[in-house]
């Protein structure tokens, strides 16, 4: 089965992650880049939803079963390529000229939670799934660019607390902090509300993209300038 599938519902592109926990590794990054290009190739697409086919997880972040052996085997070039490819995924989402909505239907941990923060909007079900930054317990520091765009998605005080404690947070609390647009009753409610929200968009790509380009100019600069030396020197763990 493909790691992702891409479907169209009217004017809405629906990108579904299909690999269980949907962990991030070189294959995931390459496929996400290709699928995002495919979304934009269809001029009829007015919005993009990113969801998961797994019953428990939206995305659990970095594939440590790949990363740890790769580090031990000194596959440094592959790791660096992966990190740069994920940065390209994040930048593409930050500059995407149509709205990107994360339909968080399960756990979003680590790089998975970070991926959702690169989207424009987030919805999450209340009956299943937690949102968490466990990096503080895994000795993995955020790259500067990650910090920059997560702060555009959530209040600083909440990000500070979650980043330093690793605490798991549910949809109702995220809704009260406006990290998500809405906490939904269950997956059926989530998918219906996300689709209705996405179908409400009919913005011209030129102005929508320009808004995001100007909004996120500083974030893109941080990704390009501050992430690079850390990736090149593989300063990815403490």
Secondary structure by P-SEA (a helix, b strand, c coil): cccbbbbbcccbbbbbbccccccccaaaaaaaaaaaaaaaacccccbbbbbbccccccccccaaaaaaaaaaacaaaaaaaaaaaaaaaaaaaaacccbbbbbccccccaaaaaaaaaccbbbbbccbbbbbcccccccccccaaaaaaaaacccaaaaaaaaaccccccaaaaaaacccccccccaaaaaaaaaaaaacccccaaaaaaaaaaaaaaaaaaaaccaaaaaaaccccc
